[in-house]
């Protein structure tokens, strides 16, 4: 087969997404001593292919070869494009010195091009990250606009979509969240154009989802994560961007209460990040893992995950503060959240801190400080137009009212929060709001309704694996010492179940009908969040209900 035919096949393989085959063909041509050097276009395509396959070092070498070939041919614009890609790879793989060096080369090259060139837009996009790192949000926003304008002016769908996405993120950081989300919507609309090359399309998907995650826009996160996942599945050889896909899938799974599966997905994210050299991104995945492990009650493992997160340059707060609180280190937790609240920064960052800050301050009996936090969170929810954040603010207000000994004042907030979380399909947060509402109802003297609310919340918390919260609810017992909102009769039935008695034997012992015993068991299973007599019996033994009943009988 001739060299020309082999190159044609390589290009066709690349367009079909058969990237390994394409790269092998380009490699075979390059290794053929009788074949001419690969053309710069083929070198660039081969470089992009290696990048998508996660072969980062090979991709860098090929982009460098393309850069040199274009420079030798006097193709300044093409060389500037190669410099852009090399700068972006350096940044995403944690090689920041290489990223800066290639950006500087790109800047020099576009300086020799006519004003308003397409390549100046690409280089402006890369320059944006330098401004972001230095906290120069205004300059970063100007770069995003320049990239968008260049993409639109030259009809480049990839740069246009990426620039719009960047404008959205900059608007969010500038506390213009609705405007930012509008830009992200437009960016995703442009990204649906199949003419967008895979590398740029991957950047748009991941950047847009991350922006929505930051402002608690669950609807867009779920919808766009599904799009990203389908795109990754349609490109079975894809490695780059699959780490971000796994991370975002884990975030959705966590929100939906599938914590065990979310942890597996985070393992996959870390593995894929490491494969592509994206060491910085590992930190966020480890922080997410730490949050889940903390909520499951595995505090040592959570601490280790937070430590790994910090080692990769990602601040694990406020998760670490909540971990310290769980370990009884109240002063450390309070100091951390007060430091976080005192730090300047965009509203989006404060929205991630405030819910935890309210929890910590209430635990420290600083009701006034918690009230200020709830007030600010409420204002941000309105500003963002976020229903999720609005539910978090309502929960915060309800808990503040409870701490201020105003259970009646807490109820409207907690009811609103619970209803919103149910509607948003956020079971864990909904259960916490319902549990707080149950406490308020108990404080108002309605024992039966309060216990029912606590039992319902407990069943959800058991189902997601929130061990510390389940244990906390179990400590909220009635004066008779009945855990999980069990009634006195249900404790009797459960104790007999733990002794191995059948429904008929229990009915005879308590002088009740079989149907009544069956109904009691159904209620017990629901309150405990279990599905079998064995699990119910285990709960009875763990909580000393068997011996307690025996002592009561004596």
C-alpha positions as CSV (number, residue, x, y, z in Angstrom):
1,X,0.0,0.0,0.0
2,X,1.4,3.4,-1.0
3,X,2.1,6.3,1.4
4,X,-0.7,8.4,-0.1
5,X,-3.2,5.6,0.5
6,X,-2.0,5.0,4.0
7,X,-2.3,8.7,4.8
8,X,-5.9,8.8,3.4
9,X,-6.8,5.8,5.5
10,X,-5.2,7.5,8.6
11,X,-7.3,10.6,8.1
12,X,-10.4,8.6,7.6
13,X,-9.8,6.6,10.7
14,X,-9.3,9.8,12.6
15,X,-12.6,11.3,11.4
16,X,-14.5,8.1,12.4
17,X,-13.0,8.2,15.9
18,X,-10.8,5.1,15.3
19,X,-7.9,6.9,16.8
20,X,-5.5,4.1,17.7
21,X,-5.7,2.8,14.1
22,X,-5.1,6.4,12.8
23,X,-2.1,6.9,15.0
24,X,-0.6,3.6,14.0
25,X,-0.9,4.5,10.4
26,X,0.7,7.9,10.8
27,X,3.4,6.3,12.9
28,X,4.1,3.7,10.2
29,X,4.4,6.4,7.5
30,X,6.7,8.5,9.8
31,X,8.9,5.4,10.4
32,X,9.2,4.6,6.7
33,X,12.6,5.8,5.6
34,X,11.5,6.1,2.0
35,X,8.4,8.2,2.8
36,X,8.5,11.9,3.0
37,X,8.0,13.7,6.3
38,X,4.5,13.9,7.5
39,X,2.8,17.1,6.4
40,X,2.1,19.6,9.2
41,X,-1.7,18.9,9.0
42,X,-1.1,15.2,9.6
43,X,1.3,15.9,12.4
44,X,-1.3,18.1,14.1
45,X,-4.0,15.5,13.7
46,X,-1.7,12.8,15.0
47,X,-0.9,15.0,18.0
48,X,-4.6,15.6,18.7
49,X,-5.2,11.9,18.4
50,X,-2.4,11.0,20.9
51,X,-3.8,13.6,23.3
52,X,-7.3,12.2,23.1
53,X,-5.9,8.7,23.7
54,X,-4.2,9.9,26.9
55,X,-0.7,9.5,25.4
56,X,0.3,12.9,26.6
57,X,4.0,12.7,26.1
58,X,3.5,11.4,22.5
59,X,1.0,14.2,21.8
60,X,3.5,16.9,23.0
61,X,6.2,15.5,20.8
62,X,3.9,15.5,17.8
63,X,2.7,19.0,18.4
64,X,6.3,20.1,18.7
65,X,7.1,18.5,15.4
66,X,4.1,20.2,13.9
67,X,5.2,23.5,15.4
68,X,8.7,23.2,13.9
69,X,7.4,22.1,10.5
70,X,5.0,25.1,10.4
71,X,7.8,27.5,11.5
72,X,10.1,26.2,8.9
73,X,7.4,26.6,6.2
74,X,6.8,30.2,7.4
75,X,3.3,29.3,8.5
76,X,3.1,31.7,11.5
77,X,-0.6,31.2,12.1
78,X,-0.2,27.4,12.1
79,X,2.7,27.6,14.5
80,X,0.7,29.9,16.8
81,X,-2.1,27.2,16.9
82,X,0.4,24.5,17.8
83,X,1.8,26.8,20.6
84,X,-1.8,27.2,21.9
85,X,-2.3,23.4,22.1
86,X,1.0,22.9,23.8
87,X,0.2,25.6,26.3
88,X,-3.2,24.0,27.1
89,X,-1.7,20.5,27.5
90,X,1.0,21.9,29.8
91,X,-1.7,23.6,31.9
92,X,-4.0,20.6,32.2
93,X,-1.2,18.1,32.9
94,X,0.3,20.3,35.6
95,X,3.4,21.4,33.7
96,X,2.8,25.1,34.3
97,X,6.3,26.3,33.3
98,X,5.9,24.6,29.9
99,X,2.4,26.1,29.6
100,X,3.8,29.6,30.3
101,X,6.7,29.1,27.8
102,X,4.4,28.0,25.0
103,X,2.0,30.8,25.7
104,X,4.9,33.3,25.4
105,X,5.8,31.8,22.0
106,X,2.2,32.0,20.9
107,X,2.0,35.7,22.0
108,X,5.1,36.5,19.9
109,X,3.7,34.7,16.9
110,X,0.3,36.4,16.9
111,X,2.1,39.7,17.3
112,X,3.3,39.2,13.7
113,X,-0.1,38.4,12.4
114,X,-2.8,41.0,11.3
115,X,-4.9,42.4,14.0
116,X,-8.0,40.3,14.8
117,X,-6.6,37.0,13.5
118,X,-8.2,33.7,14.5
119,X,-5.0,32.6,16.2
120,X,-5.0,35.7,18.4
121,X,-8.3,34.5,19.8
122,X,-6.8,31.1,20.6
123,X,-3.9,32.6,22.3
124,X,-6.2,35.0,24.2
125,X,-8.1,32.0,25.5
126,X,-4.8,30.5,26.8
127,X,-3.8,33.8,28.3
128,X,-7.1,33.9,30.3
129,X,-5.8,31.2,32.6
130,X,-2.8,33.3,33.6
131,X,-5.0,36.1,34.6
132,X,-7.3,33.7,36.5
133,X,-4.4,32.3,38.4
134,X,-3.4,35.8,39.5
135,X,-6.9,36.7,40.5
136,X,-7.3,39.3,37.7
137,X,-10.9,38.4,36.8
138,X,-11.5,41.5,34.7
139,X,-8.5,40.8,32.5
140,X,-9.6,37.1,32.2
141,X,-13.1,38.2,31.2
142,X,-11.6,40.4,28.5
143,X,-9.6,37.5,27.1
144,X,-12.8,35.4,27.0
145,X,-14.6,38.1,25.0
146,X,-11.6,38.3,22.6
147,X,-11.6,34.6,22.0
148,X,-15.4,34.5,21.4
149,X,-15.2,37.4,19.0
150,X,-12.4,35.8,17.0
151,X,-14.3,32.5,16.8
152,X,-17.5,34.2,15.6
153,X,-15.6,36.5,13.1
154,X,-13.7,33.7,11.5
155,X,-16.5,31.1,11.7
156,X,-14.5,28.7,14.0
157,X,-17.2,26.7,15.9
158,X,-14.7,25.3,18.4
159,X,-13.3,28.6,19.5
160,X,-16.7,30.2,19.5
161,X,-18.1,27.5,21.8
162,X,-15.1,27.6,24.0
163,X,-15.1,31.4,24.2
164,X,-18.8,31.5,25.1
165,X,-18.2,28.9,27.8
166,X,-15.3,31.0,29.2
167,X,-17.5,34.1,29.2
168,X,-20.0,32.2,31.2
169,X,-17.5,31.2,33.8
170,X,-16.1,34.7,34.0
171,X,-19.6,36.1,34.5
172,X,-20.2,33.6,37.3
173,X,-17.0,34.7,39.0
174,X,-18.1,38.3,38.5
175,X,-21.2,37.5,40.5
176,X,-23.5,37.7,37.4
177,X,-24.7,34.2,37.7
178,X,-27.9,34.4,35.5
179,X,-25.8,36.0,32.7
180,X,-23.1,33.3,33.2
181,X,-25.6,30.5,32.8
182,X,-27.0,32.1,29.7
183,X,-23.5,32.1,28.1
184,X,-23.1,28.5,29.1
185,X,-26.4,27.6,27.5
186,X,-25.3,29.3,24.3
187,X,-21.9,27.6,24.5
188,X,-23.6,24.1,24.7
189,X,-25.8,25.0,21.8
190,X,-22.7,25.8,19.7
191,X,-21.0,22.6,21.0
192,X,-23.9,20.5,19.6
193,X,-22.5,21.4,16.2
194,X,-20.6,18.2,15.2
195,X,-18.0,20.4,13.3
196,X,-16.4,21.2,16.7
197,X,-13.2,19.2,16.9
198,X,-13.0,16.6,19.8
199,X,-10.4,18.4,21.9
200,X,-12.4,21.7,22.0
201,X,-15.7,19.9,22.4
202,X,-14.3,18.0,25.5
203,X,-13.2,21.3,27.0
204,X,-16.6,22.9,26.5
205,X,-18.5,20.0,28.1
206,X,-16.3,19.7,31.1
207,X,-16.0,23.5,31.7
208,X,-19.7,24.1,31.4
209,X,-20.6,21.3,33.8
210,X,-18.1,22.5,36.3
211,X,-19.5,26.0,36.2
212,X,-23.1,24.7,36.8
213,X,-21.8,22.6,39.7
214,X,-20.2,25.6,41.3
215,X,-23.6,27.5,41.4
216,X,-25.6,24.4,42.4
217,X,-27.5,24.3,39.1
218,X,-28.4,20.6,39.4
219,X,-30.7,20.5,36.4
220,X,-28.0,21.5,34.0
221,X,-25.3,19.4,35.7
222,X,-27.5,16.3,35.2
223,X,-28.5,17.1,31.7
224,X,-25.0,18.0,30.5
225,X,-23.3,15.2,32.3
226,X,-25.5,12.8,30.4
227,X,-24.5,14.4,27.2
228,X,-20.8,14.2,28.1
229,X,-21.2,10.5,29.1
230,X,-22.9,9.6,25.8
231,X,-20.1,11.4,23.9
232,X,-17.5,9.5,25.8
233,X,-19.3,6.2,25.2
234,X,-19.5,7.0,21.5
235,X,-15.7,7.5,21.5
236,X,-14.7,4.1,23.1
237,X,-11.0,4.9,22.7
238,X,-11.2,8.3,24.4
239,X,-9.1,8.7,27.6
240,X,-8.7,12.5,28.0
241,X,-11.9,14.0,29.4
242,X,-13.1,10.6,30.8
243,X,-11.7,11.6,34.2
244,X,-13.8,14.7,34.2
245,X,-16.8,12.7,33.0
246,X,-16.4,10.2,35.9
247,X,-16.0,13.0,38.4
248,X,-19.2,14.7,37.2
249,X,-21.1,11.4,37.1
250,X,-20.0,10.8,40.7
251,X,-21.3,14.2,41.7
252,X,-24.7,13.3,40.2
253,X,-24.7,9.9,41.9
254,X,-23.9,11.6,45.3
255,X,-26.8,14.0,44.8
256,X,-29.2,11.1,44.0
257,X,-28.1,9.2,47.1
258,X,-26.1,6.4,45.3
259,X,-23.0,7.0,47.4
260,X,-21.4,3.6,47.0
261,X,-21.5,3.8,43.2
262,X,-20.3,7.4,43.5
263,X,-17.2,6.3,45.3
264,X,-16.5,3.7,42.6
265,X,-16.8,6.4,40.0
266,X,-14.4,8.7,41.9
267,X,-11.9,5.8,41.9
268,X,-12.2,5.7,38.1
269,X,-11.8,9.5,37.9
270,X,-8.6,9.4,39.9
271,X,-7.2,6.6,37.8
272,X,-8.0,8.4,34.5
273,X,-6.6,11.7,35.8
274,X,-3.4,10.0,36.7
275,X,-3.1,8.3,33.4
276,X,-3.3,11.6,31.6
277,X,-1.0,13.4,34.0
278,X,-3.8,15.7,35.3
279,X,-2.4,15.8,38.8
280,X,-4.2,19.0,39.7
281,X,-7.6,17.5,38.9
282,X,-6.9,14.6,41.2
283,X,-7.2,17.0,44.2
284,X,-10.9,17.7,43.4
285,X,-11.7,14.1,43.0
286,X,-10.0,13.3,46.4
287,X,-12.0,16.1,48.1
288,X,-15.2,14.7,46.7
289,X,-14.2,11.3,48.0
290,X,-13.4,12.8,51.4
291,X,-16.8,14.4,51.6
292,X,-18.6,11.1,50.9
293,X,-16.4,9.1,53.3
294,X,-17.1,11.7,56.0
295,X,-20.8,11.5,55.5
296,X,-20.6,7.7,55.7
297,X,-18.8,8.0,59.0
298,X,-15.4,6.7,57.8
299,X,-13.5,9.6,59.3
300,X,-10.0,8.2,59.1
301,X,-10.4,7.5,55.4
302,X,-12.0,10.9,54.8
303,X,-9.1,12.6,56.6
304,X,-6.6,10.7,54.3
305,X,-8.6,11.8,51.2
306,X,-8.6,15.4,52.3
307,X,-4.9,15.2,52.9
308,X,-4.3,13.9,49.4
309,X,-6.6,16.6,48.0
310,X,-4.4,19.3,49.7
311,X,-1.2,17.7,48.4
312,X,-2.5,18.1,44.9
313,X,-3.2,21.8,45.4
314,X,-7.0,21.6,46.1
315,X,-8.3,23.2,49.2
316,X,-10.5,20.5,51.0
317,X,-12.5,23.1,53.0
318,X,-15.1,23.3,54.2
319,X,-15.1,19.5,54.3
320,X,-12.1,19.4,56.6
321,X,-13.9,21.7,59.1
322,X,-16.9,19.4,59.1
323,X,-14.6,16.5,59.7
324,X,-13.0,18.2,62.7
325,X,-16.5,19.0,64.0
326,X,-17.4,15.3,63.7
327,X,-14.3,14.4,65.7
328,X,-15.1,16.8,68.5
329,X,-12.5,19.4,67.4
330,X,-15.0,22.3,67.6
331,X,-12.5,25.1,68.0
332,X,-10.5,24.0,65.0
333,X,-13.7,23.8,62.9
334,X,-14.9,27.2,64.0
335,X,-11.5,28.8,63.3
336,X,-11.5,27.3,59.8
337,X,-15.0,28.5,58.8
338,X,-14.4,32.0,60.3
339,X,-11.2,32.2,58.3
340,X,-13.1,31.1,55.1
341,X,-15.8,33.6,55.7
342,X,-13.3,36.4,56.2
343,X,-11.5,35.7,52.9
344,X,-12.4,37.8,49.9
345,X,-13.6,36.0,46.9
346,X,-16.5,35.7,44.4
347,X,-20.0,34.9,45.6
348,X,-19.9,31.5,44.0
349,X,-17.1,30.5,46.4
350,X,-19.0,31.8,49.4
351,X,-22.1,29.8,48.4
352,X,-20.1,26.6,48.7
353,X,-18.9,27.6,52.2
354,X,-21.9,29.1,53.9
355,X,-24.1,25.9,54.5
356,X,-21.2,24.2,56.3
357,X,-20.4,27.5,58.2
358,X,-23.9,27.6,59.5
359,X,-23.7,24.0,60.8
360,X,-20.3,24.7,62.5
361,X,-21.4,27.9,64.1
362,X,-24.6,26.4,65.4
363,X,-22.6,23.6,66.9
364,X,-20.5,26.2,68.7
365,X,-23.7,27.9,69.9
366,X,-22.9,31.1,67.8
367,X,-26.6,31.6,66.8
368,X,-26.0,35.2,65.7
369,X,-23.1,34.2,63.4
370,X,-25.2,31.4,62.0
371,X,-28.1,33.8,61.4
372,X,-25.8,36.1,59.4
373,X,-24.7,33.1,57.4
374,X,-28.2,32.0,56.7
375,X,-29.2,35.6,55.7
376,X,-26.3,35.8,53.2
377,X,-27.0,32.3,51.8
378,X,-30.6,33.3,51.2
379,X,-29.5,36.4,49.3
380,X,-27.2,34.4,47.2
381,X,-29.9,31.9,46.4
382,X,-32.1,34.7,45.1
383,X,-29.2,36.3,43.2
384,X,-28.2,33.0,41.5
385,X,-31.8,31.9,40.9
386,X,-30.8,28.5,42.3
387,X,-33.5,26.3,43.7
388,X,-30.9,24.0,45.3
389,X,-29.3,26.9,47.1
390,X,-32.7,28.3,48.1
391,X,-33.5,24.9,49.8
392,X,-30.1,25.1,51.5
393,X,-30.9,28.6,52.7
394,X,-34.3,27.5,54.0
395,X,-32.7,24.6,55.9
396,X,-30.1,27.0,57.4
397,X,-32.9,29.4,58.5
398,X,-34.9,26.6,60.0
399,X,-31.9,25.3,62.0
400,X,-31.2,28.8,63.2
401,X,-34.7,29.2,64.4
402,X,-34.5,25.9,66.2
403,X,-31.3,27.0,68.0
404,X,-33.0,30.2,69.0
405,X,-35.8,28.2,70.7
406,X,-38.4,29.1,68.1
407,X,-39.6,25.7,66.7
408,X,-42.8,27.3,65.3
409,X,-40.7,29.8,63.4
410,X,-38.5,27.0,62.1
411,X,-41.3,24.9,60.6
412,X,-42.2,27.0,57.5
413,X,-38.5,27.0,56.5
414,X,-37.9,23.3,57.1
415,X,-41.1,22.3,55.3
416,X,-40.1,24.4,52.3
417,X,-36.7,22.9,52.3
418,X,-37.9,19.3,52.5
419,X,-40.5,19.8,49.7
420,X,-37.8,21.4,47.5
421,X,-35.3,18.6,48.1
422,X,-38.0,16.0,47.3
423,X,-38.8,17.8,44.1
424,X,-35.2,18.0,43.2
425,X,-34.6,14.4,44.0
426,X,-31.9,15.1,46.6
427,X,-32.7,12.4,49.2
428,X,-29.9,13.1,51.7
429,X,-30.5,16.8,52.0
430,X,-34.3,16.2,52.1
431,X,-33.9,13.7,55.0
432,X,-31.8,16.2,57.0
433,X,-34.5,18.9,56.5
434,X,-37.2,16.4,57.5
435,X,-35.3,15.4,60.6
436,X,-34.9,19.0,61.7
437,X,-38.6,19.5,61.1
438,X,-39.3,16.4,63.2
439,X,-37.3,17.9,66.0
440,X,-39.3,21.1,65.7
441,X,-42.6,19.2,65.8
442,X,-41.4,17.3,69.0
443,X,-40.5,20.6,70.6
444,X,-44.0,21.9,69.8
445,X,-45.5,18.9,71.8
446,X,-46.7,16.8,68.9
447,X,-44.8,13.6,69.7
448,X,-46.5,11.2,67.3
449,X,-46.0,13.4,64.3
450,X,-42.5,14.3,65.3
451,X,-41.5,10.6,65.7
452,X,-43.0,9.8,62.3
453,X,-41.0,12.5,60.6
454,X,-37.8,11.3,62.4
455,X,-38.5,7.7,61.4
456,X,-39.1,8.6,57.8
457,X,-35.9,10.7,57.7
458,X,-34.0,7.9,59.3
459,X,-35.1,5.4,56.7
460,X,-33.7,7.6,53.9
461,X,-30.5,8.2,55.8
462,X,-30.0,4.4,56.3
463,X,-30.6,3.8,52.6
464,X,-27.9,6.2,51.5
465,X,-25.4,5.1,54.1
466,X,-25.3,8.2,56.3
467,X,-24.2,6.4,59.4
468,X,-23.3,9.5,61.6
469,X,-26.7,11.1,60.9
470,X,-28.5,7.8,61.6
471,X,-26.7,7.6,64.9
472,X,-27.5,11.2,65.7
473,X,-31.2,10.5,65.1
474,X,-31.1,7.4,67.3
475,X,-29.9,9.6,70.1
476,X,-33.0,11.7,69.7
477,X,-35.1,9.2,71.6
478,X,-38.3,9.7,73.6
479,X,-38.2,9.8,77.4
480,X,-38.8,6.1,77.4
481,X,-35.5,5.6,75.4
482,X,-37.0,4.2,72.2
483,X,-34.7,4.8,69.2
484,X,-35.6,5.5,65.6
485,X,-39.0,6.8,66.5
486,X,-40.3,3.4,67.5
487,X,-43.5,3.3,69.6
488,X,-43.6,1.3,72.9
489,X,-45.6,-1.4,71.2
490,X,-43.1,-1.6,68.2
491,X,-40.3,-2.0,70.7
492,X,-42.2,-4.9,72.2
493,X,-42.7,-6.5,68.8
494,X,-39.1,-6.0,67.7
495,X,-37.8,-7.5,70.9
496,X,-39.8,-10.7,70.2
497,X,-38.7,-10.8,66.6
498,X,-35.1,-10.7,67.9
499,X,-35.9,-13.7,70.1
500,X,-36.7,-15.6,66.9
501,X,-40.5,-15.7,67.4
502,X,-42.9,-16.0,64.5
503,X,-45.7,-13.5,63.8
504,X,-48.2,-16.0,65.2
505,X,-46.2,-16.5,68.4
506,X,-45.8,-12.7,68.9
507,X,-49.6,-12.2,68.3
508,X,-50.3,-14.8,71.0
509,X,-47.8,-13.3,73.4
510,X,-49.2,-9.8,73.1
511,X,-52.8,-10.8,72.6
512,X,-53.0,-9.2,69.2
513,X,-54.1,-10.3,65.8
514,X,-51.7,-11.6,63.2
515,X,-52.7,-8.7,60.9
516,X,-51.8,-6.2,63.6
517,X,-48.4,-7.8,64.1
518,X,-47.8,-7.7,60.3
519,X,-48.7,-4.0,60.3
520,X,-46.3,-3.3,63.2
521,X,-43.5,-5.1,61.4
522,X,-44.1,-3.1,58.3
523,X,-43.8,0.1,60.3
524,X,-40.7,-1.1,62.1
525,X,-39.0,-2.1,58.8
526,X,-39.8,1.4,57.4
527,X,-38.5,3.2,60.5
528,X,-35.3,1.2,60.7
529,X,-34.7,1.3,56.9
530,X,-34.3,-2.5,56.8
531,X,-36.0,-5.2,54.7
532,X,-35.7,-8.3,56.7
533,X,-36.4,-9.8,60.2
534,X,-32.6,-10.6,60.5
535,X,-31.6,-6.9,60.0
536,X,-34.4,-5.8,62.4
537,X,-33.2,-8.3,65.0
538,X,-29.6,-7.0,64.6
539,X,-30.8,-3.5,65.3
540,X,-32.6,-4.7,68.4
541,X,-29.5,-6.3,69.8
542,X,-27.3,-3.3,68.9
543,X,-29.7,-1.0,70.8
544,X,-30.2,-3.3,73.7
545,X,-33.9,-3.6,73.0
546,X,-34.1,-7.3,73.8
547,X,-32.8,-7.1,77.3
548,X,-34.7,-3.9,77.8
549,X,-37.9,-5.7,77.1
550,X,-37.0,-8.5,79.4
551,X,-36.2,-6.1,82.2
552,X,-39.5,-4.3,81.6
553,X,-41.4,-7.7,81.8
554,X,-39.7,-8.4,85.1
